[in-house]
Amino acid sequence: MNPRLLRWSPVLAATALLAACADAPGPVGPSGTPQFQRVANQAQVADWFTRSSPAVLALVGTVFADHDEVANRLIFGVENEAAVPGVRNALAQLGIPATAYDVEVTEPIRMVATLRDRWRPTQGGIQIHFGQFLCTLGFNADDGAERSFITASHCTKRQGGVEGTEYFQPTSTVDPTVIATEVEDPAYFRGGACPKGRKCRYSDAARALYSADVGSTRGAIAKTSAPNTGSLEVTGAFTITSQDNATSNFALGTTVNKVGRTTGWTQGNVTRTCVNTNVSGTNITQLCQTFVEDPGGAVIVGGGDSGSNVFRITAGDNVELVGILWGGNSSGTLFVFSPLKQVQDELGALTTTQ
């Protein structure tokens, strides 16, 4: 044996140490020495997200773009495998390395809209009717001195822009009284953070002004017998005692609830936060939205639940209002909501507590 092979070498020792500690060895260099890639920091990944989200969501077949701060990676959702090459090509053109992101095939996010008892005074979670459609009254709120309720923007005759949509409860055939009229629904914008060829907002929310002779209870949300059971029987009421006016990024794993006219009281955990989301079948992108799923895969949303309140339970039946639901996947195992902060950024300050 050549004794020189047994001689200790600082270079070899350093290389061995790097090989043991490196996260991701790169290609071998000309001298045969491994080339190690530096892991991107949070600021770098955040910058990549800002540049890549509009480009990716402008592509056909894309569903969402997310910066997973915990894993420090970019996550992109697509409807099928055929959309993957286009995403990878767009990211390569932006100079974003393949090691910095994942592309997942996921179900498209669709608006929830479609079919229940007459309630006077009104409260959150009950059915409302407009045109040929059914949605959910999210929550009652005062805008200054104006007694109002909030529902989804797409629960109007035209999503974005005010055209005076009239609402009935539960339907116009059961009771032809116009309970409220749409008075605030900001137009969708283009450019900036909005992907090319699409139009955007930060909340899918609209405000309707109550008719003078229709009673309403601010701070009340109808409560059904138990969460995630499909029960529609009202057994009491949740009371809004606080509202989250500051959060756009919710902690992953946060448990939130909603009450809607189709699936009743359901709850799940936040699985993605501040996600830019394309709406299937439209040219609309909702920016910085929150995804919620039940860990057991229960159905937590259905057609007609659009406009539902979203809240955290604080103690007993007291709750903190955190947003408004507008969509979900076709299997009903995931719902999407706009944070209350963003609703108020677009509609103005609202008083929702009792």
Secondary structure in CASP SS format (residue, H / E / C, confidence):
PFRMAT SS
TARGET T0000
AUTHOR 0000-0000-0000
METHOD secondary structure of the structure
MODEL  1
M C 1.00
N C 1.00
P H 1.00
R H 1.00
L H 1.00
L H 1.00
R C 1.00
W C 1.00
S C 1.00
P H 1.00
V H 1.00
L H 1.00
A H 1.00
A H 1.00
T H 1.00
A H 1.00
L H 1.00
L H 1.00
A H 1.00
A H 1.00
C H 1.00
A C 1.00
D C 1.00
A C 1.00
P E 1.00
G E 1.00
P E 1.00
V E 1.00
G C 1.00
P C 1.00
S C 1.00
G C 1.00
T C 1.00
P E 1.00
Q E 1.00
F E 1.00
Q C 1.00
R C 1.00
V C 1.00
A C 1.00
N C 1.00
Q H 1.00
A H 1.00
Q H 1.00
V H 1.00
A H 1.00
D H 1.00
W H 1.00
F H 1.00
T H 1.00
R H 1.00
S H 1.00
S H 1.00
P H 1.00
A H 1.00
V H 1.00
L H 1.00
A C 1.00
L C 1.00
V C 1.00
G C 1.00
T E 1.00
V E 1.00
F E 1.00
A E 1.00
D E 1.00
H E 1.00
D E 1.00
E C 1.00
V C 1.00
A C 1.00
N C 1.00
R E 1.00
L E 1.00
I E 1.00
F E 1.00
G E 1.00
V E 1.00
E C 1.00
N C 1.00
E H 1.00
A H 1.00
A H 1.00
V H 1.00
P H 1.00
G H 1.00
V H 1.00
R H 1.00
N H 1.00
A H 1.00
L H 1.00
A H 1.00
Q H 1.00
L C 1.00
G C 1.00
I C 1.00
P C 1.00
A H 1.00
T H 1.00
A H 1.00
Y E 1.00
D E 1.00
V E 1.00
E E 1.00
V E 1.00
T C 1.00
E C 1.00
P C 1.00
I C 1.00
R E 1.00
M E 1.00
V C 1.00
A C 1.00
T C 1.00
L C 1.00
R C 1.00
D C 1.00
R C 1.00
W C 1.00
R C 1.00
P C 1.00
T E 1.00
Q E 1.00
G E 1.00
G C 1.00
I C 1.00
Q E 1.00
I E 1.00
H E 1.00
F E 1.00
G C 1.00
Q C 1.00
F E 1.00
L E 1.00
C E 1.00
T E 1.00
L C 1.00
G C 1.00
F E 1.00
N E 1.00
A E 1.00
D E 1.00
D E 1.00
G C 1.00
A C 1.00
E E 1.00
R E 1.00
S E 1.00
F E 1.00
I E 1.00
T E 1.00
A C 1.00
S C 1.00
H C 1.00
C C 1.00
T C 1.00
K C 1.00
R C 1.00
Q C 1.00
G C 1.00
G C 1.00
V C 1.00
E C 1.00
G C 1.00
T C 1.00
E E 1.00
Y E 1.00
F E 1.00
Q C 1.00
P C 1.00
T C 1.00
S C 1.00
T C 1.00
V C 1.00
D C 1.00
P C 1.00
T C 1.00
V C 1.00
I C 1.00
A E 1.00
T E 1.00
E E 1.00
V E 1.00
E E 1.00
D C 1.00
P C 1.00
A C 1.00
Y C 1.00
F E 1.00
R C 1.00
G C 1.00
G C 1.00
A C 1.00
C C 1.00
P C 1.00
K C 1.00
G C 1.00
R C 1.00
K E 1.00
C E 1.00
R E 1.00
Y C 1.00
S C 1.00
D C 1.00
A C 1.00
A E 1.00
R E 1.00
A E 1.00
L E 1.00
Y E 1.00
S C 1.00
A C 1.00
D C 1.00
V C 1.00
G C 1.00
S E 1.00
T E 1.00
R E 1.00
G E 1.00
A E 1.00
I E 1.00
A E 1.00
K E 1.00
T E 1.00
S C 1.00
A C 1.00
P C 1.00
N C 1.00
T C 1.00
G C 1.00
S C 1.00
L C 1.00
E C 1.00
V E 1.00
T E 1.00
G E 1.00
A E 1.00
F E 1.00
T E 1.00
I E 1.00
T E 1.00
S E 1.00
Q E 1.00
D C 1.00
N C 1.00
A C 1.00
T C 1.00
S C 1.00
N C 1.00
F C 1.00
A C 1.00
L C 1.00
G C 1.00
T C 1.00
T E 1.00
V E 1.00
N E 1.00
K E 1.00
V E 1.00
G E 1.00
R C 1.00
T C 1.00
T C 1.00
G E 1.00
W E 1.00
T E 1.00
Q E 1.00
G E 1.00
N E 1.00
V E 1.00
T E 1.00
R E 1.00
T E 1.00
C E 1.00
V E 1.00
N E 1.00
T E 1.00
N E 1.00
V C 1.00
S C 1.00
G C 1.00
T C 1.00
N C 1.00
I E 1.00
T E 1.00
Q E 1.00
L E 1.00
C E 1.00
Q E 1.00
T E 1.00
F E 1.00
V E 1.00
E E 1.00
D C 1.00
P C 1.00
G C 1.00
G C 1.00
A C 1.00
V C 1.00
I C 1.00
V C 1.00
G C 1.00
G C 1.00
G C 1.00
D C 1.00
S C 1.00
G C 1.00
S C 1.00
N E 1.00
V E 1.00
F E 1.00
R E 1.00
I E 1.00
T E 1.00
A E 1.00
G C 1.00
D C 1.00
N E 1.00
V E 1.00
E E 1.00
L E 1.00
V E 1.00
G E 1.00
I E 1.00
L E 1.00
W E 1.00
G E 1.00
G E 1.00
N C 1.00
S C 1.00
S C 1.00
G C 1.00
T C 1.00
L E 1.00
F E 1.00
V E 1.00
F E 1.00
S E 1.00
P E 1.00
L H 1.00
K H 1.00
Q H 1.00
V H 1.00
Q H 1.00
D H 1.00
E H 1.00
L H 1.00
G C 1.00
A C 1.00
L C 1.00
T E 1.00
T C 1.00
T C 1.00
Q C 1.00
END
